[in-house]
Amino acid sequence: MTAPAAVLFDMDGTLVDTEVLWWETADEVAAGLGHRLTDADAPEVVGRAVADTAAHLIAVTGRTPAALPAIADELTGSFFRKVEAGAPLRPGAAALLAALERAGVPFALVSASPRSVVDAVVAGALAGVPFAFTLSADDTALTKPHPDPYLAAAGRFGVPASACVAVEDSPDGTASAHAAGCAVLVVPSLLPVRPARGRTFARSLEEVDSGVLAECLRRPEASGS
């Protein structure tokens, strides 16, 4: 079975259990603005870039757009401190990354988090993992849910996006990879992701090996487990 030309991993909620930390961060910042997050806020927070969440907080609290840079800086700084204090790997992440390394399948990190947060996680929970490269929200003109990050990653490998498998946990991340043309393996965390053609589902990375990733390319129809 043909292996992917490259595997493109999301970071938050996929390899590292940081989505809860991001929600806590957004909730604390929102509370300081007089708003408590509820499930209704989740689509604008989970898997979203800092600027997107900051814009949402401005909208729900009635602040002016001029407040966006300060709110974005507060979100970034608080999240960075939480991540730096410790962010555990998701179950099965270490084993899957090690298996890909042994098999010689190249892989990269494609995140919607700021560069400072990506670098902190790569130096901490993901220390020693031989990513070919890492992409952050700061490295493309548009980040998830736009296709730019995954198109850029495939371009860095010199292969078409359709030859790559993206591993994602969130609706926005999945939409980004799907729009770029990647086969997508979805391992949901905080929010459900809709089935669609080109998306394969797993309950945990513990269920995933190189065969599962290769099967994602072979089966374009929606599938699940």
N, C-alpha and C positions, 0 to 999 in steps of 0.2 A: 504494500500500500504506500502510495507516494506521500512523503512528509510535506508539511507546509514549507514554503520557501523561507518563511519567518513567522514567529509567534509574537504578537503584539499585546502586551499585558497592560491593562489598566492597573492603577495602584490602589487608590482608596476603596476599601470594601471588597476588592478582588484579591490582591496579594496581601494587603495589610489591613488590619481591623481598625480603620480610622474613620469610617463613616459615622460611627457613634460619637467620636471626638468632634467631628465637624458639626454634627447636629447640636452637641452641647455648646460649642463655640457660638453658633448662630443664635441659639436660644438665649445665651447670656447677653450677647450684644443686642438682640431684639428686646430683651427685658429692660436693658438700660435705656432703650428708646420708648419704653412704655407698651411693648407688645409681647405677648407670650405665644410661642410657636404652637401650632396644632397640626393635625394631619393635613389640613387644608394647605399648609405652607410647604409640605414635604416636596412637591414637584419643583418648587423654586429653590430648594435648599440641597436635597440629596443629589449628589452627582453633578452639581452645578459649579461653575467657576465662581471665584470670589466676587467679581464684578456683577455677575448675575444675581447672586444672593444679596449683595449690597443694594442693588437697584430694587429688588423686591422689598427689602426692609424700608427703603425710602418710600416706596409706594404705599405700604400698609401702615406706615406711621405718619404720613403726610409731610415728611421732610422735603426740603427743596433739593434738586439735583446737585447743588453745590456741596451738599453734605456727603456725596458719594465717596470721594477720595479718603476722607477721614474714617468713614464706616468701613471701607475696604481695608484700610491699614489696620484698623482694630481687629477685624476678622482674621487677617493674615497673621498678625502678631500673636493673637491668642491661640490660634490653631497651631502655629509653629511651636509655641511653648508646650502645648499638650502633646504634640507628636514627639518633640525632643525628650519629653519625660518618659516616653515609652509607648510604642505601638506594636502590639503582637501580630505575628503573621497569621493569616487565615489558615484553617486546617487544610492540609495537603499542599500548601504552597511550596514549602521547602523541598518536599519530595518531587514535585512536578518539575521545578526549576532544575534540580540536580539531574533528573532523568533526561531532560532536554539537553543539558550540557554534555552528559555522557553520550547521547546519540548524535551530537554535533549539529543539532537544530538551532539556528541562531534565534535570539529573542531580544526584545527591547521593551522599555517601559514608556507608556504613552499616557500621560496624566493631565488632568485639568487643574491640578493644584499648582500654586506658584513655584517658581524655581527654588526658593528658599526651603519650602516644605519638602519638595522632591529630594533635594540634596540631603536634608536632615534624615529622611527615611532611608535613603540609599546608604548613608553613613551609619545608620542605626540598625533597624530591623532587617534591612536587606544588605547589610555589610557583606562583602565578599561575593555577592552574586554577579556573575560576569555578563551583565547586560551589554549588548553591542553599543548602545547609547541610550540616553533618556531624553524624553521630550516633556516639557512642562507647558503650562498655559502661557508662559512668556515667550515661547519659541515659535508660535505661529500667529498670524494676524487674527484669526478666529479660533476659538477652542471649542470643545464639545458643547452642544450637540452638532456643531458643524463638522463636515468631513475633513477639514484641514489637517488636524493632527495625524489622522491615520494615513491620509494621502502623503503627508510629509515623511512619515515613518517608512512607508513602502518605498518612497523615493530615495530615502537614505540607504536602503538595502539594494536599490536598483532593480526592484521587481514590481510587477503589477500588484495592486492591492488585492485583486482577486486570487492571488497565489498565497495570501497571508490569512492566518486565523487570528482574530482579535478575541481576547478573553475579557469579558466585561461583567459588571454586576448591576448597573443602573439603566433606567430607560434612556437617559440622555447619552450616556456612553455607548450604549448599544446602537442608538440612532446615528451617532457619529460614525462608528465603524461600518454600519450597514450602508450609510450614504456614500462612504468611500469605496464600497464594493468588496469589503472583506467578508469572508465567512466569519460568523460570530458564534462563539461559545459563551452562553449566558449562564452565570452562576449567581442568581439573585441574592441580594443581602437585605436592605431595608425596604425597597420598593419592588413590586412585581413588574416584570417586563412582558410585554405582549408577544405571543408567538407570531412568527412571520417567516416567509420563505428566506432561507439563508441563515436562520438562527437555530442553533442546537442548544438544548438546555441540560444542565446537570445540577444536582442538589448541592454538591460540594466539590472542591478541587480534589478531594480524596477519591472521587470517582473518575478522575481524568488522567489519561496517560497519552503517550504519543499516538497510539492507535485511535483514541477518541478524537484527537486533534486532526488526524489525517481523514477520519470519517466526516468531519465537519466540511471539508472541501469536496468530498465525494457525494454528499447528500445535500443538495441545495434546498430541499423542502424543509419546512418547519418540523422539528422533532423534539422529543422530550423524554425524561425519565422520571 
